[in-house]
Amino acid sequence: MKEKKEMTNFYETVLTVLKTDERFVAEDGTFLRNAVYEAAMKMDDRLIRLLLANEETSSRFFVDVDGVKVFDKVGFAWVINNRQFLPDSYTRFKNKIGLADENGDLISTSGKVELVFPYKDCVLEGGQTLEEQKRQEVFYNQSLAPDEVDRLLFPKIFCNATRYSTDGETAAEEFLPTDNMVIKGNNLLSLATLIRNYEGQVKCIYIDPPYNTGKKNSFGYNDCFNHSTWLSFMKTRLEYARRLLSLDGCILIQTDDKEQAYLKVLCDEIFGAEQYETTFFVQVRFTNKTLAEDSTLHKVMETVHVYSKKHEAFRINKIKEQYSLDKFCWEIRELGEPKTIEVGGKTVDIFTNGKYEIIKVEPHIDGLKETWATGSLIRQGGTAAEFLAKYLIDRKKEDGLKVLYKVYNMGEDGLGFRYILGPQKESAFRGKFYSGVPLGIKNEVRTGVYDKEKPVPNLIYNYLSSEGDFGNCRNEGGVDIEGGKKPEQLIKFFLDYFSDEEDLVLDFFGGSGTTAAVAHKMNRRYITCEQMDNQIDMILSRLSVIQHPRCSRSFLYSSN
């Protein structure tokens, strides 16, 4: 007993000595035994000095050889790993997840970690015309060539501006803050120029940049730096985009799987990881559509990363839609006398199979809606789904299958009861319930003046099934494009949730003009930038033919 007590005291001494080194103690005070063990195996000088400084640990763990103290790391390891020594300590890792350095400190907290790539500290002009794609790109280093960078990014003058309106085309004599704008030219130069008048004013930015696929007419730069060139190309443009966003604004960036992962890391750096809101996964083509005979895996999905300027100020619109009666298409008829019982504190009529009839009818205001009692509905207190799961589902042996329960004093539809249909098979463990239009909104629904809020998709699911829209958008807006065109319905979806009427929308990869056209129709102000002549022709043609009662506003086109 005395020997055991001495060993216990010794373990306490060792623990006290080791805890004086902060490397061996977590933030919550937990002793990190494995960290000590690893230090011992590496003959860590700080650990050895610590043990030598204490008389008891020095005598136990060191052997004197001709006046030299030799560390007995095997004996020390035996003590540290002994079950009697701190039996509940088993890991050196702190209660955090992440990459750590050799000292166990999270590298994310050091401020020394970032995504790096060749030419990151450079500005890439990145012209996209066919002529410019043939040239050798020049990367202007911001430290070594500040004059060239300043020249490149100094605000330019928009020339040859034409105003397009219902009255035709006229030379524009002035730019108004409320003007819509179509800018022809390099989008980096355009963004740098827009900063002067529009910094902090753009509510929503949607861009569909080159995907860097390496295909013909794609982002065909030097193969040696193709990946890093694309990142350099995007970096400066995104930095300007962030400055243009309003405090409550956001940016949506659509791309495929080639660059989306690095793009997100880059956006985390530019906008801040805490400003990341969500990623939409958009199905852009049907799974049975073959894209390339030489490819086994056919891409059908694209991603849209969403970042806010400031998360605390960011708000998603709650979209309202007219209350639909389409699902209120059921009627229940009682054909026989029920058996009445008391269960779960409620009066329940039991209609066995054959004593009731459930009929599907044309939807109407007094119809019933059928709902499966599953999932989260079961966990909602006081609901028919919960009542079924708690009190009725296990009555199969007593009441039989295909039983209709009429539960009194339940529901908000004014009926005073709720019909609940029990399991139809012996192996079934769920059922359905039938409800009417809530009494509180029934009159408004009847007169057609009640709107209900649609659920926000990215809070429930972030998958968008758009393959049909992509398949049918080739000639949308009266312009034909071989590939890469985005459907108006997709852009409308984003602008509905992330902008309001009169808000300013920006797309600096204008393409065929889908964003501008949708913004025009939705009574948003807009600015779009495009460099390619054929794309500019599409945009002007598309905007000029829009016929919409709310689209009387003109737009300016700057051709230089």
HELIX and SHEET records of a PDB file:
HELIX    1   1 LYS A    2  LEU A   18  1                                  17    
HELIX    2   2 GLU A   22  PHE A   24  5                                   3    
HELIX    3   3 ARG A   33  MET A   41  1                                   9    
HELIX    4   4 ASP A   45  ALA A   53  1                                   9    
HELIX    5   5 GLU A   55  PHE A   61  1                                   7    
HELIX    6   6 LYS A   73  ASN A   81  1                                   9    
HELIX    7   7 ILE A  107  THR A  109  5                                   3    
HELIX    8   8 LEU A  130  GLN A  133  1                                   4    
HELIX    9   9 PRO A  146  LEU A  153  1                                   8    
HELIX   10  10 ASN A  187  TYR A  198  1                                  12    
HELIX   11  11 ASP A  223  PHE A  225  5                                   3    
HELIX   12  12 ASN A  226  LEU A  244  1                                  19    
HELIX   13  13 GLN A  260  PHE A  271  1                                  12    
HELIX   14  14 ALA A  273  GLN A  275  5                                   3    
HELIX   15  15 GLY A  375  ARG A  379  5                                   5    
HELIX   16  16 ALA A  384  PHE A  387  1                                   4    
HELIX   17  17 LEU A  388  LEU A  392  3                                   5    
HELIX   18  18 ILE A  393  ARG A  395  5                                   3    
HELIX   19  19 LYS A  396  ASP A  399  1                                   4    
HELIX   20  20 LEU A  439  ILE A  441  5                                   3    
HELIX   21  21 LYS A  442  THR A  447  1                                   6    
HELIX   22  22 PRO A  457  ILE A  460  1                                   4    
HELIX   23  23 GLU A  467  GLY A  471  1                                   5    
HELIX   24  24 GLU A  476  GLY A  478  5                                   3    
HELIX   25  25 GLU A  488  PHE A  498  1                                  11    
HELIX   26  26 THR A  514  LYS A  521  1                                   8    
HELIX   27  27 ASP A  533  SER A  544  1                                  12    
SHEET    1   A 2 PHE A  62  VAL A  65  0                                        
SHEET    2   A 2 VAL A  68  PHE A  71 -1                                        
SHEET    1   B 2 CYS A 122  LEU A 124  0                                        
SHEET    2   B 2 PHE A 139  ASN A 141 -1                                        
SHEET    1   C11 GLY A 168  ALA A 171  0                                        
SHEET    2   C11 ALA A 161  SER A 165 -1                                        
SHEET    3   C11 PHE A 555  SER A 558 -1                                        
SHEET    4   C11 ASN A 180  LYS A 184  1                                        
SHEET    5   C11 ARG A 525  GLU A 530  1                                        
SHEET    6   C11 LEU A 504  ASP A 507  1                                        
SHEET    7   C11 VAL A 202  ILE A 207  1                                        
SHEET    8   C11 LEU A 245  THR A 255  1                                        
SHEET    9   C11 MET A 301  SER A 308 -1                                        
SHEET   10   C11 TYR A 276  GLN A 283 -1                                        
SHEET   11   C11 TYR A 463  SER A 465  1                                        
SHEET    1   D 2 LYS A 320  GLN A 322  0                                        
SHEET    2   D 2 ASP A 451  GLU A 453 -1                                        
SHEET    1   E 8 LYS A 339  VAL A 343  0                                        
SHEET    2   E 8 LYS A 346  PHE A 351 -1                                        
SHEET    3   E 8 LEU A 404  TYR A 408 -1                                        
SHEET    4   E 8 PHE A 417  LEU A 421 -1                                        
SHEET    5   E 8 LYS A 432  SER A 435 -1                                        
SHEET    6   E 8 LEU A 368  TRP A 372 -1                                        
SHEET    7   E 8 PHE A 328  GLU A 334 -1                                        
SHEET    8   E 8 TYR A 356  LYS A 360 -1                                        
END                                                                             
